[in-house]
Structure formats: structure tokens, C-alpha cells
Amino acid sequence: MRYFEIGQRIRRYRKACGLSQEALAGRAGISITHMSHIETGNTKLSLPVLSKIAEELSVSVDALLTDASKPDKAALSAEVQEILDSFEVDELPVAIEVLRALRDAMAKRRNES
């Protein structure tokens, strides 16, 4: 297991949430020193601690364990569907129009490269 990479993911999510190491450590029920060692990969972390950190960061344990830079198309498609499902019926044509414009702009950019 690559503890340094896990620690770096935790650090990125923590900063994105606007939390200090001290705040996240307190929420996770661990010492600040332990949190620091987790983020630098200098210590192993238990499953309960990993689970609590993920909960406090509002991410899945999987997001902390795996490289998020490798997107899963099925998961992303499901997220887009969830977003579309959140619209009222009369709002869907606008959402679809925006998605089509985005698709076309991205295709144009790919072709220019």
C-alpha cells in the first residue's frame, strides 16, 4: 500500500474542505502528530481511522485509496445522471442545451490541438 499517496490525497481533500490538520485530527479523534504522519506517509493508518477521515472529508474511502486522476466513466456518467435527475422537467431543455454547447466546445478544442 502506498501510504504517501494516500496521505497526499487526504491532504488535498482536507485543504479543499478548508480544514487544518488540527481540525481534521480532532474530528477524526487522533492526535495532530498522527495526522501529520499520515499525510506525509510516515505511518500506517488503521481502517477505522481511514474510515473516520473519509467521513469527515465527505469522500469515500475508495477516493482516498485510489488515484482520482484516473476517472471512471461509469461513475462520472452516473453523477451526470444524478445532476440531470435533480432538475425540474421544464429545466431539462436548458441543461441539455448547456451540455451540448460544452460538448461542442470541447470537441472543437480537441480538433484544434
Biopython code that builds the backbone (N, CA, C, O; Angstrom):
import numpy as np
from Bio.PDB.StructureBuilder import StructureBuilder

atoms = [
    (1, "MET", "N", (0.852, -1.169, 0.000)),
    (1, "MET", "CA", (0.000, 0.000, 0.000)),
    (1, "MET", "C", (0.900, 1.235, 0.000)),
    (1, "MET", "O", (1.918, 1.266, 0.692)),
    (2, "ARG", "N", (0.530, 2.233, -0.764)),
    (2, "ARG", "CA", (1.318, 3.451, -0.882)),
    (2, "ARG", "C", (0.782, 4.505, 0.074)),
    (2, "ARG", "O", (-0.099, 5.293, -0.271)),
    (3, "TYR", "N", (1.323, 4.503, 1.266)),
    (3, "TYR", "CA", (0.820, 5.390, 2.315)),
    (3, "TYR", "C", (1.090, 6.861, 2.017)),
    (3, "TYR", "O", (0.298, 7.724, 2.396)),
    (4, "PHE", "N", (2.203, 7.156, 1.342)),
    (4, "PHE", "CA", (2.483, 8.549, 0.996)),
    (4, "PHE", "C", (1.394, 9.092, 0.075)),
    (4, "PHE", "O", (0.901, 10.201, 0.279)),
    (5, "GLU", "N", (1.021, 8.314, -0.937)),
    (5, "GLU", "CA", (-0.010, 8.757, -1.885)),
    (5, "GLU", "C", (-1.365, 8.909, -1.197)),
    (5, "GLU", "O", (-2.106, 9.846, -1.490)),
    (6, "ILE", "N", (-1.688, 8.006, -0.296)),
    (6, "ILE", "CA", (-2.941, 8.125, 0.460)),
    (6, "ILE", "C", (-2.905, 9.406, 1.287)),
    (6, "ILE", "O", (-3.875, 10.164, 1.327)),
    (7, "GLY", "N", (-1.777, 9.634, 1.942)),
    (7, "GLY", "CA", (-1.621, 10.840, 2.746)),
    (7, "GLY", "C", (-1.762, 12.108, 1.929)),
    (7, "GLY", "O", (-2.349, 13.088, 2.388)),
    (8, "GLN", "N", (-1.227, 12.093, 0.721)),
    (8, "GLN", "CA", (-1.323, 13.267, -0.142)),
    (8, "GLN", "C", (-2.763, 13.506, -0.593)),
    (8, "GLN", "O", (-3.195, 14.651, -0.723)),
    (9, "ARG", "N", (-3.501, 12.425, -0.830)),
    (9, "ARG", "CA", (-4.916, 12.574, -1.181)),
    (9, "ARG", "C", (-5.696, 13.148, 0.001)),
    (9, "ARG", "O", (-6.543, 14.025, -0.169)),
    (10, "ILE", "N", (-5.402, 12.644, 1.195)),
    (10, "ILE", "CA", (-6.058, 13.174, 2.397)),
    (10, "ILE", "C", (-5.762, 14.663, 2.523)),
    (10, "ILE", "O", (-6.663, 15.457, 2.795)),
    (11, "ARG", "N", (-4.509, 15.040, 2.327)),
    (11, "ARG", "CA", (-4.116, 16.452, 2.421)),
    (11, "ARG", "C", (-4.882, 17.298, 1.407)),
    (11, "ARG", "O", (-5.378, 18.370, 1.753)),
    (12, "ARG", "N", (-4.987, 16.828, 0.146)),
    (12, "ARG", "CA", (-5.711, 17.585, -0.884)),
    (12, "ARG", "C", (-7.176, 17.777, -0.502)),
    (12, "ARG", "O", (-7.704, 18.885, -0.592)),
    (13, "TYR", "N", (-7.826, 16.706, -0.078)),
    (13, "TYR", "CA", (-9.236, 16.806, 0.313)),
    (13, "TYR", "C", (-9.399, 17.702, 1.546)),
    (13, "TYR", "O", (-10.344, 18.488, 1.628)),
    (14, "ARG", "N", (-8.477, 17.578, 2.498)),
    (14, "ARG", "CA", (-8.550, 18.397, 3.711)),
    (14, "ARG", "C", (-8.464, 19.878, 3.365)),
    (14, "ARG", "O", (-9.246, 20.692, 3.858)),
    (15, "LYS", "N", (-7.508, 20.212, 2.514)),
    (15, "LYS", "CA", (-7.341, 21.612, 2.119)),
    (15, "LYS", "C", (-8.545, 22.099, 1.312)),
    (15, "LYS", "O", (-8.978, 23.242, 1.464)),
    (16, "ALA", "N", (-9.081, 21.235, 0.460)),
    (16, "ALA", "CA", (-10.261, 21.606, -0.324)),
    (16, "ALA", "C", (-11.456, 21.886, 0.585)),
    (16, "ALA", "O", (-12.327, 22.687, 0.247)),
    (17, "CYS", "N", (-11.490, 21.226, 1.731)),
    (17, "CYS", "CA", (-12.566, 21.453, 2.704)),
    (17, "CYS", "C", (-12.271, 22.642, 3.611)),
    (17, "CYS", "O", (-13.107, 23.021, 4.431)),
    (18, "GLY", "N", (-11.094, 23.227, 3.468)),
    (18, "GLY", "CA", (-10.727, 24.371, 4.295)),
    (18, "GLY", "C", (-10.423, 23.998, 5.738)),
    (18, "GLY", "O", (-10.603, 24.806, 6.649)),
    (19, "LEU", "N", (-9.960, 22.767, 5.940)),
    (19, "LEU", "CA", (-9.661, 22.299, 7.298)),
    (19, "LEU", "C", (-8.163, 22.298, 7.561)),
    (19, "LEU", "O", (-7.370, 21.999, 6.668)),
    (20, "SER", "N", (-7.781, 22.629, 8.772)),
    (20, "SER", "CA", (-6.391, 22.497, 9.193)),
    (20, "SER", "C", (-6.148, 21.048, 9.598)),
    (20, "SER", "O", (-7.093, 20.284, 9.799)),
    (21, "GLN", "N", (-4.879, 20.676, 9.715)),
    (21, "GLN", "CA", (-4.571, 19.337, 10.219)),
    (21, "GLN", "C", (-5.158, 19.164, 11.616)),
    (21, "GLN", "O", (-5.695, 18.109, 11.955)),
    (22, "GLU", "N", (-5.044, 20.212, 12.413)),
    (22, "GLU", "CA", (-5.558, 20.166, 13.782)),
    (22, "GLU", "C", (-7.065, 19.900, 13.806)),
    (22, "GLU", "O", (-7.547, 19.086, 14.594)),
    (23, "ALA", "N", (-7.801, 20.594, 12.937)),
    (23, "ALA", "CA", (-9.254, 20.426, 12.905)),
    (23, "ALA", "C", (-9.639, 19.018, 12.462)),
    (23, "ALA", "O", (-10.504, 18.388, 13.070)),
    (24, "LEU", "N", (-9.000, 18.527, 11.406)),
    (24, "LEU", "CA", (-9.329, 17.182, 10.923)),
    (24, "LEU", "C", (-8.927, 16.129, 11.945)),
    (24, "LEU", "O", (-9.657, 15.162, 12.166)),
    (25, "ALA", "N", (-7.764, 16.315, 12.569)),
    (25, "ALA", "CA", (-7.328, 15.367, 13.592)),
    (25, "ALA", "C", (-8.349, 15.303, 14.727)),
    (25, "ALA", "O", (-8.706, 14.220, 15.189)),
    (26, "GLY", "N", (-8.810, 16.455, 15.165)),
    (26, "GLY", "CA", (-9.808, 16.489, 16.229)),
    (26, "GLY", "C", (-11.086, 15.786, 15.843)),
    (26, "GLY", "O", (-11.648, 15.025, 16.630)),
    (27, "ARG", "N", (-11.544, 16.039, 14.634)),
    (27, "ARG", "CA", (-12.777, 15.390, 14.166)),
    (27, "ARG", "C", (-12.615, 13.888, 14.029)),
    (27, "ARG", "O", (-13.553, 13.126, 14.260)),
    (28, "ALA", "N", (-11.393, 13.463, 13.645)),
    (28, "ALA", "CA", (-11.138, 12.039, 13.435)),
    (28, "ALA", "C", (-10.760, 11.324, 14.729)),
    (28, "ALA", "O", (-10.653, 10.098, 14.760)),
    (29, "GLY", "N", (-10.558, 12.099, 15.800)),
    (29, "GLY", "CA", (-10.225, 11.503, 17.081)),
    (29, "GLY", "C", (-8.791, 11.014, 17.182)),
    (29, "GLY", "O", (-8.511, 10.048, 17.892)),
    (30, "ILE", "N", (-7.871, 11.679, 16.469)),
    (30, "ILE", "CA", (-6.457, 11.309, 16.528)),
    (30, "ILE", "C", (-5.635, 12.555, 16.869)),
    (30, "ILE", "O", (-6.147, 13.674, 16.843)),
    (31, "SER", "N", (-4.376, 12.349, 17.183)),
    (31, "SER", "CA", (-3.510, 13.481, 17.520)),
    (31, "SER", "C", (-3.088, 14.228, 16.252)),
    (31, "SER", "O", (-3.116, 13.686, 15.147)),
    (32, "ILE", "N", (-2.703, 15.471, 16.447)),
    (32, "ILE", "CA", (-2.215, 16.272, 15.315)),
    (32, "ILE", "C", (-0.951, 15.634, 14.742)),
    (32, "ILE", "O", (-0.752, 15.609, 13.527)),
    (33, "THR", "N", (-0.110, 15.124, 15.624)),
    (33, "THR", "CA", (1.126, 14.469, 15.177)),
    (33, "THR", "C", (0.805, 13.263, 14.300)),
    (33, "THR", "O", (1.430, 13.058, 13.259)),
    (34, "HIS", "N", (-0.169, 12.475, 14.726)),
    (34, "HIS", "CA", (-0.568, 11.303, 13.938)),
    (34, "HIS", "C", (-1.101, 11.741, 12.578)),
    (34, "HIS", "O", (-0.778, 11.126, 11.562)),
    (35, "MET", "N", (-1.922, 12.805, 12.548)),
    (35, "MET", "CA", (-2.450, 13.314, 11.276)),
    (35, "MET", "C", (-1.310, 13.753, 10.368)),
    (35, "MET", "O", (-1.317, 13.461, 9.172)),
    (36, "SER", "N", (-0.344, 14.446, 10.925)),
    (36, "SER", "CA", (0.810, 14.886, 10.142)),
    (36, "SER", "C", (1.561, 13.695, 9.556)),
    (36, "SER", "O", (1.945, 13.703, 8.387)),
    (37, "HIS", "N", (1.765, 12.669, 10.386)),
    (37, "HIS", "CA", (2.469, 11.470, 9.922)),
    (37, "HIS", "C", (1.671, 10.722, 8.853)),
    (37, "HIS", "O", (2.253, 10.143, 7.936)),
    (38, "ILE", "N", (0.362, 10.731, 8.965)),
    (38, "ILE", "CA", (-0.478, 10.105, 7.940)),
    (38, "ILE", "C", (-0.298, 10.837, 6.614)),
    (38, "ILE", "O", (-0.087, 10.211, 5.575)),
    (39, "GLU", "N", (-0.383, 12.162, 6.658)),
    (39, "GLU", "CA", (-0.286, 12.937, 5.416)),
    (39, "GLU", "C", (1.085, 12.832, 4.761)),
    (39, "GLU", "O", (1.191, 12.936, 3.539)),
    (40, "THR", "N", (2.125, 12.628, 5.545)),
    (40, "THR", "CA", (3.468, 12.506, 4.972)),
    (40, "THR", "C", (3.840, 11.061, 4.661)),
    (40, "THR", "O", (4.921, 10.793, 4.135)),
    (41, "GLY", "N", (2.949, 10.136, 4.984)),
    (41, "GLY", "CA", (3.202, 8.725, 4.708)),
    (41, "GLY", "C", (4.186, 8.088, 5.663)),
    (41, "GLY", "O", (4.714, 7.012, 5.381)),
    (42, "ASN", "N", (4.441, 8.732, 6.787)),
    (42, "ASN", "CA", (5.405, 8.216, 7.760)),
    (42, "ASN", "C", (4.809, 7.230, 8.744)),
    (42, "ASN", "O", (5.512, 6.718, 9.616)),
    (43, "THR", "N", (3.534, 6.963, 8.613)),
    (43, "THR", "CA", (2.888, 5.982, 9.483)),
    (43, "THR", "C", (1.767, 5.303, 8.715)),
    (43, "THR", "O", (1.220, 5.853, 7.759)),
    (44, "LYS", "N", (1.442, 4.109, 9.151)),
    (44, "LYS", "CA", (0.297, 3.401, 8.584)),
    (44, "LYS", "C", (-0.927, 3.855, 9.347)),
    (44, "LYS", "O", (-0.831, 4.255, 10.507)),
    (45, "LEU", "N", (-2.079, 3.796, 8.698)),
    (45, "LEU", "CA", (-3.301, 4.156, 9.399)),
    (45, "LEU", "C", (-4.261, 2.981, 9.368)),
    (45, "LEU", "O", (-4.316, 2.220, 8.402)),
    (46, "SER", "N", (-5.007, 2.857, 10.437)),
    (46, "SER", "CA", (-5.949, 1.749, 10.554)),
    (46, "SER", "C", (-7.180, 2.026, 9.707)),
    (46, "SER", "O", (-7.453, 3.164, 9.325)),
    (47, "LEU", "N", (-7.905, 0.972, 9.428)),
    (47, "LEU", "CA", (-9.142, 1.104, 8.671)),
    (47, "LEU", "C", (-10.152, 2.000, 9.385)),
    (47, "LEU", "O", (-10.780, 2.833, 8.732)),
    (48, "PRO", "N", (-10.336, 1.860, 10.708)),
    (48, "PRO", "CA", (-11.277, 2.772, 11.385)),
    (48, "PRO", "C", (-10.867, 4.248, 11.261)),
    (48, "PRO", "O", (-11.727, 5.111, 11.084)),
    (49, "VAL", "N", (-9.565, 4.544, 11.352)),
    (49, "VAL", "CA", (-9.108, 5.932, 11.216)),
    (49, "VAL", "C", (-9.318, 6.407, 9.780)),
    (49, "VAL", "O", (-9.794, 7.520, 9.553)),
    (50, "LEU", "N", (-8.965, 5.567, 8.819)),
    (50, "LEU", "CA", (-9.179, 5.940, 7.413)),
    (50, "LEU", "C", (-10.650, 6.202, 7.150)),
    (50, "LEU", "O", (-11.000, 7.169, 6.474)),
    (51, "SER", "N", (-11.512, 5.346, 7.680)),
    (51, "SER", "CA", (-12.950, 5.499, 7.502)),
    (51, "SER", "C", (-13.451, 6.798, 8.125)),
    (51, "SER", "O", (-14.268, 7.497, 7.525)),
    (52, "LYS", "N", (-12.970, 7.126, 9.323)),
    (52, "LYS", "CA", (-13.399, 8.348, 10.004)),
    (52, "LYS", "C", (-12.908, 9.583, 9.254)),
    (52, "LYS", "O", (-13.644, 10.561, 9.132)),
    (53, "ILE", "N", (-11.678, 9.551, 8.751)),
    (53, "ILE", "CA", (-11.152, 10.678, 7.966)),
    (53, "ILE", "C", (-11.996, 10.865, 6.718)),
    (53, "ILE", "O", (-12.379, 11.990, 6.395)),
    (54, "ALA", "N", (-12.293, 9.784, 6.014)),
    (54, "ALA", "CA", (-13.120, 9.870, 4.807)),
    (54, "ALA", "C", (-14.483, 10.465, 5.135)),
    (54, "ALA", "O", (-14.982, 11.319, 4.402)),
    (55, "GLU", "N", (-15.081, 10.019, 6.226)),
    (55, "GLU", "CA", (-16.384, 10.540, 6.647)),
    (55, "GLU", "C", (-16.306, 12.044, 6.908)),
    (55, "GLU", "O", (-17.174, 12.798, 6.467)),
    (56, "GLU", "N", (-15.274, 12.477, 7.618)),
    (56, "GLU", "CA", (-15.132, 13.896, 7.953)),
    (56, "GLU", "C", (-14.842, 14.754, 6.727)),
    (56, "GLU", "O", (-15.166, 15.942, 6.710)),
    (57, "LEU", "N", (-14.229, 14.158, 5.695)),
    (57, "LEU", "CA", (-13.943, 14.881, 4.459)),
    (57, "LEU", "C", (-15.073, 14.741, 3.436)),
    (57, "LEU", "O", (-15.012, 15.315, 2.349)),
    (58, "SER", "N", (-16.101, 13.975, 3.796)),
    (58, "SER", "CA", (-17.248, 13.725, 2.907)),
    (58, "SER", "C", (-16.829, 13.107, 1.581)),
    (58, "SER", "O", (-17.313, 13.492, 0.517)),
    (59, "VAL", "N", (-15.919, 12.140, 1.666)),
    (59, "VAL", "CA", (-15.487, 11.396, 0.483)),
    (59, "VAL", "C", (-15.542, 9.911, 0.821)),
    (59, "VAL", "O", (-15.637, 9.533, 1.989)),
    (60, "SER", "N", (-15.482, 9.093, -0.189)),
    (60, "SER", "CA", (-15.458, 7.652, 0.049)),
    (60, "SER", "C", (-14.041, 7.218, 0.429)),
    (60, "SER", "O", (-13.063, 7.884, 0.091)),
    (61, "VAL", "N", (-13.951, 6.110, 1.123)),
    (61, "VAL", "CA", (-12.644, 5.542, 1.442)),
    (61, "VAL", "C", (-11.908, 5.255, 0.140)),
    (61, "VAL", "O", (-10.697, 5.456, 0.047)),
    (62, "ASP", "N", (-12.638, 4.787, -0.858)),
    (62, "ASP", "CA", (-12.052, 4.491, -2.162)),
    (62, "ASP", "C", (-11.372, 5.722, -2.765)),
    (62, "ASP", "O", (-10.318, 5.605, -3.390)),
    (63, "ALA", "N", (-11.970, 6.896, -2.581)),
    (63, "ALA", "CA", (-11.370, 8.122, -3.118)),
    (63, "ALA", "C", (-10.019, 8.398, -2.471)),
    (63, "ALA", "O", (-9.138, 8.985, -3.099)),
    (64, "LEU", "N", (-9.853, 7.981, -1.229)),
    (64, "LEU", "CA", (-8.571, 8.177, -0.552)),
    (64, "LEU", "C", (-7.556, 7.096, -0.919)),
    (64, "LEU", "O", (-6.348, 7.329, -0.881)),
    (65, "LEU", "N", (-8.057, 5.918, -1.273)),
    (65, "LEU", "CA", (-7.165, 4.802, -1.583)),
    (65, "LEU", "C", (-6.711, 4.753, -3.032)),
    (65, "LEU", "O", (-5.639, 4.226, -3.330)),
    (66, "THR", "N", (-7.513, 5.294, -3.928)),
    (66, "THR", "CA", (-7.198, 5.165, -5.359)),
    (66, "THR", "C", (-6.904, 6.510, -5.991)),
    (66, "THR", "O", (-7.266, 7.560, -5.459)),
    (67, "ASP", "N", (-6.249, 6.459, -7.121)),
    (67, "ASP", "CA", (-5.862, 7.670, -7.841)),
    (67, "ASP", "C", (-7.071, 8.267, -8.538)),
    (67, "ASP", "O", (-7.600, 7.695, -9.491)),
    (68, "ALA", "N", (-7.502, 9.427, -8.050)),
    (68, "ALA", "CA", (-8.679, 10.095, -8.607)),
    (68, "ALA", "C", (-8.409, 10.680, -9.984)),
    (68, "ALA", "O", (-9.341, 11.084, -10.679)),
    (69, "SER", "N", (-7.136, 10.731, -10.390)),
    (69, "SER", "CA", (-6.832, 11.296, -11.704)),
    (69, "SER", "C", (-7.199, 10.333, -12.829)),
    (69, "SER", "O", (-7.162, 10.701, -14.004)),
    (70, "LYS", "N", (-7.550, 9.110, -12.471)),
    (70, "LYS", "CA", (-7.991, 8.127, -13.457)),
    (70, "LYS", "C", (-9.504, 7.999, -13.331)),
    (70, "LYS", "O", (-9.991, 7.147, -12.588)),
    (71, "PRO", "N", (-10.253, 8.839, -14.049)),
    (71, "PRO", "CA", (-11.709, 8.842, -13.883)),
    (71, "PRO", "C", (-12.364, 7.553, -14.386)),
    (71, "PRO", "O", (-11.928, 6.948, -15.365)),
    (72, "ASP", "N", (-13.396, 7.170, -13.701)),
    (72, "ASP", "CA", (-14.201, 6.019, -14.069)),
    (72, "ASP", "C", (-15.415, 6.547, -14.826)),
    (72, "ASP", "O", (-16.272, 7.214, -14.246)),
    (73, "LYS", "N", (-15.487, 6.247, -16.131)),
    (73, "LYS", "CA", (-16.544, 6.805, -16.968)),
    (73, "LYS", "C", (-17.933, 6.432, -16.457)),
    (73, "LYS", "O", (-18.845, 7.259, -16.491)),
    (74, "ALA", "N", (-18.102, 5.219, -15.991)),
    (74, "ALA", "CA", (-19.416, 4.803, -15.489)),
    (74, "ALA", "C", (-19.816, 5.621, -14.264)),
    (74, "ALA", "O", (-20.968, 6.035, -14.139)),
    (75, "ALA", "N", (-18.863, 5.851, -13.365)),
    (75, "ALA", "CA", (-19.166, 6.637, -12.165)),
    (75, "ALA", "C", (-19.462, 8.082, -12.527)),
    (75, "ALA", "O", (-20.371, 8.694, -11.966)),
    (76, "LEU", "N", (-18.699, 8.626, -13.464)),
    (76, "LEU", "CA", (-18.936, 10.006, -13.888)),
    (76, "LEU", "C", (-20.274, 10.143, -14.602)),
    (76, "LEU", "O", (-20.987, 11.127, -14.405)),
    (77, "SER", "N", (-20.614, 9.167, -15.426)),
    (77, "SER", "CA", (-21.902, 9.192, -16.113)),
    (77, "SER", "C", (-23.049, 9.114, -15.115)),
    (77, "SER", "O", (-24.070, 9.782, -15.280)),
    (78, "ALA", "N", (-22.880, 8.308, -14.092)),
    (78, "ALA", "CA", (-23.909, 8.199, -13.050)),
    (78, "ALA", "C", (-24.069, 9.532, -12.323)),
    (78, "ALA", "O", (-25.181, 9.922, -11.968)),
    (79, "GLU", "N", (-22.947, 10.232, -12.101)),
    (79, "GLU", "CA", (-23.029, 11.540, -11.441)),
    (79, "GLU", "C", (-23.760, 12.550, -12.317)),
    (79, "GLU", "O", (-24.581, 13.323, -11.825)),
    (80, "VAL", "N", (-23.463, 12.543, -13.614)),
    (80, "VAL", "CA", (-24.169, 13.439, -14.542)),
    (80, "VAL", "C", (-25.659, 13.120, -14.525)),
    (80, "VAL", "O", (-26.486, 14.032, -14.530)),
    (81, "GLN", "N", (-26.006, 11.845, -14.506)),
    (81, "GLN", "CA", (-27.410, 11.455, -14.467)),
    (81, "GLN", "C", (-28.087, 11.937, -13.194)),
    (81, "GLN", "O", (-29.232, 12.388, -13.227)),
    (82, "GLU", "N", (-27.372, 11.843, -12.061)),
    (82, "GLU", "CA", (-27.924, 12.335, -10.795)),
    (82, "GLU", "C", (-28.206, 13.834, -10.874)),
    (82, "GLU", "O", (-29.228, 14.315, -10.385)),
    (83, "ILE", "N", (-27.291, 14.553, -11.494)),
    (83, "ILE", "CA", (-27.481, 16.003, -11.646)),
    (83, "ILE", "C", (-28.691, 16.276, -12.523)),
    (83, "ILE", "O", (-29.523, 17.120, -12.190)),
    (84, "LEU", "N", (-28.795, 15.567, -13.641)),
    (84, "LEU", "CA", (-29.943, 15.761, -14.528)),
    (84, "LEU", "C", (-31.251, 15.406, -13.824)),
    (84, "LEU", "O", (-32.268, 16.074, -14.012)),
    (85, "ASP", "N", (-31.215, 14.355, -13.015)),
    (85, "ASP", "CA", (-32.425, 13.951, -12.285)),
    (85, "ASP", "C", (-32.870, 15.003, -11.274)),
    (85, "ASP", "O", (-34.036, 15.034, -10.881)),
    (86, "SER", "N", (-31.950, 15.861, -10.856)),
    (86, "SER", "CA", (-32.292, 16.880, -9.859)),
    (86, "SER", "C", (-33.033, 18.071, -10.469)),
    (86, "SER", "O", (-33.594, 18.887, -9.738)),
    (87, "PHE", "N", (-33.040, 18.178, -11.801)),
    (87, "PHE", "CA", (-33.730, 19.294, -12.450)),
    (87, "PHE", "C", (-35.231, 19.028, -12.564)),
    (87, "PHE", "O", (-35.671, 17.881, -12.643)),
    (88, "GLU", "N", (-35.990, 20.094, -12.571)),
    (88, "GLU", "CA", (-37.415, 20.002, -12.882)),
    (88, "GLU", "C", (-37.535, 19.745, -14.388)),
    (88, "GLU", "O", (-36.621, 20.061, -15.148)),
    (89, "VAL", "N", (-38.651, 19.179, -14.810)),
    (89, "VAL", "CA", (-38.840, 18.830, -16.218)),
    (89, "VAL", "C", (-38.655, 20.043, -17.123)),
    (89, "VAL", "O", (-38.034, 19.933, -18.180)),
    (90, "ASP", "N", (-39.185, 21.198, -16.721)),
    (90, "ASP", "CA", (-39.075, 22.385, -17.573)),
    (90, "ASP", "C", (-37.661, 22.965, -17.592)),
    (90, "ASP", "O", (-37.366, 23.818, -18.430)),
    (91, "GLU", "N", (-36.780, 22.526, -16.690)),
    (91, "GLU", "CA", (-35.396, 22.982, -16.665)),
    (91, "GLU", "C", (-34.479, 22.103, -17.523)),
    (91, "GLU", "O", (-33.390, 22.531, -17.904)),
    (92, "LEU", "N", (-34.911, 20.890, -17.824)),
    (92, "LEU", "CA", (-34.073, 19.951, -18.559)),
    (92, "LEU", "C", (-33.648, 20.441, -19.945)),
    (92, "LEU", "O", (-32.492, 20.234, -20.312)),
    (93, "PRO", "N", (-34.517, 21.080, -20.734)),
    (93, "PRO", "CA", (-34.049, 21.545, -22.045)),
    (93, "PRO", "C", (-32.866, 22.516, -21.943)),
    (93, "PRO", "O", (-31.965, 22.482, -22.781)),
    (94, "VAL", "N", (-32.865, 23.370, -20.934)),
    (94, "VAL", "CA", (-31.751, 24.302, -20.748)),
    (94, "VAL", "C", (-30.484, 23.529, -20.364)),
    (94, "VAL", "O", (-29.404, 23.804, -20.886)),
    (95, "ALA", "N", (-30.621, 22.569, -19.456)),
    (95, "ALA", "CA", (-29.475, 21.764, -19.039)),
    (95, "ALA", "C", (-28.890, 21.002, -20.230)),
    (95, "ALA", "O", (-27.672, 20.937, -20.393)),
    (96, "ILE", "N", (-29.745, 20.439, -21.043)),
    (96, "ILE", "CA", (-29.287, 19.699, -22.219)),
    (96, "ILE", "C", (-28.606, 20.635, -23.209)),
    (96, "ILE", "O", (-27.592, 20.276, -23.809)),
    (97, "GLU", "N", (-29.151, 21.818, -23.380)),
    (97, "GLU", "CA", (-28.541, 22.804, -24.274)),
    (97, "GLU", "C", (-27.132, 23.172, -23.788)),
    (97, "GLU", "O", (-26.206, 23.288, -24.590)),
    (98, "VAL", "N", (-26.980, 23.350, -22.495)),
    (98, "VAL", "CA", (-25.671, 23.674, -21.925)),
    (98, "VAL", "C", (-24.696, 22.512, -22.148)),
    (98, "VAL", "O", (-23.545, 22.729, -22.527)),
    (99, "LEU", "N", (-25.156, 21.289, -21.914)),
    (99, "LEU", "CA", (-24.296, 20.125, -22.132)),
    (99, "LEU", "C", (-23.880, 19.996, -23.594)),
    (99, "LEU", "O", (-22.727, 19.675, -23.882)),
    (100, "ARG", "N", (-24.797, 20.240, -24.508)),
    (100, "ARG", "CA", (-24.453, 20.175, -25.931)),
    (100, "ARG", "C", (-23.428, 21.242, -26.297)),
    (100, "ARG", "O", (-22.488, 20.970, -27.043)),
    (101, "ALA", "N", (-23.604, 22.447, -25.778)),
    (101, "ALA", "CA", (-22.651, 23.528, -26.050)),
    (101, "ALA", "C", (-21.272, 23.169, -25.487)),
    (101, "ALA", "O", (-20.250, 23.422, -26.125)),
    (102, "LEU", "N", (-21.252, 22.592, -24.313)),
    (102, "LEU", "CA", (-19.996, 22.173, -23.707)),
    (102, "LEU", "C", (-19.332, 21.081, -24.543)),
    (102, "LEU", "O", (-18.130, 21.132, -24.803)),
    (103, "ARG", "N", (-20.123, 20.095, -24.962)),
    (103, "ARG", "CA", (-19.595, 19.013, -25.801)),
    (103, "ARG", "C", (-18.993, 19.557, -27.083)),
    (103, "ARG", "O", (-17.899, 19.156, -27.480)),
    (104, "ASP", "N", (-19.710, 20.477, -27.735)),
    (104, "ASP", "CA", (-19.233, 21.044, -28.989)),
    (104, "ASP", "C", (-17.963, 21.862, -28.799)),
    (104, "ASP", "O", (-17.046, 21.789, -29.616)),
    (105, "ALA", "N", (-17.908, 22.640, -27.724)),
    (105, "ALA", "CA", (-16.722, 23.447, -27.449)),
    (105, "ALA", "C", (-15.506, 22.560, -27.163)),
    (105, "ALA", "O", (-14.394, 22.852, -27.601)),
    (106, "MET", "N", (-15.738, 21.479, -26.427)),
    (106, "MET", "CA", (-14.629, 20.574, -26.124)),
    (106, "MET", "C", (-14.167, 19.831, -27.381)),
    (106, "MET", "O", (-12.968, 19.612, -27.555)),
    (107, "ALA", "N", (-15.081, 19.448, -28.244)),
    (107, "ALA", "CA", (-14.725, 18.790, -29.492)),
    (107, "ALA", "C", (-13.918, 19.744, -30.376)),
    (107, "ALA", "O", (-12.931, 19.345, -30.995)),
    (108, "LYS", "N", (-14.340, 20.983, -30.426)),
    (108, "LYS", "CA", (-13.610, 21.978, -31.216)),
    (108, "LYS", "C", (-12.197, 22.161, -30.669)),
    (108, "LYS", "O", (-11.240, 22.258, -31.436)),
    (109, "ARG", "N", (-12.071, 22.207, -29.375)),
    (109, "ARG", "CA", (-10.753, 22.377, -28.750)),
    (109, "ARG", "C", (-9.858, 21.181, -29.037)),
    (109, "ARG", "O", (-8.667, 21.346, -29.303)),
    (110, "ARG", "N", (-10.431, 19.958, -28.984)),
    (110, "ARG", "CA", (-9.654, 18.752, -29.295)),
    (110, "ARG", "C", (-9.164, 18.794, -30.730)),
    (110, "ARG", "O", (-8.020, 18.438, -31.011)),
    (111, "ASN", "N", (-10.031, 19.231, -31.644)),
    (111, "ASN", "CA", (-9.668, 19.279, -33.058)),
    (111, "ASN", "C", (-8.591, 20.325, -33.356)),
    (111, "ASN", "O", (-7.821, 20.180, -34.305)),
    (112, "GLU", "N", (-8.546, 21.375, -32.540)),
    (112, "GLU", "CA", (-7.547, 22.429, -32.742)),
    (112, "GLU", "C", (-6.173, 22.004, -32.221)),
    (112, "GLU", "O", (-5.148, 22.564, -32.612)),
    (113, "SER", "N", (-6.167, 21.032, -31.356)),
    (113, "SER", "CA", (-4.887, 20.590, -30.746)),
    (113, "SER", "C", (-4.051, 19.767, -31.671)),
    (113, "SER", "O", (-2.962, 19.332, -31.298)),
]
sb = StructureBuilder()
sb.init_structure("model")
sb.init_model(0)
sb.init_chain("A")
sb.init_seg("    ")
for serial, (resi, resn, name, xyz) in enumerate(atoms, 1):
    if name == "N":
        sb.init_residue(resn, " ", resi, " ")
    sb.init_atom(name, np.array(xyz, "f"), 0.0, 1.0, " ", f" {name:<3s}", serial, name[0])
structure = sb.get_structure()
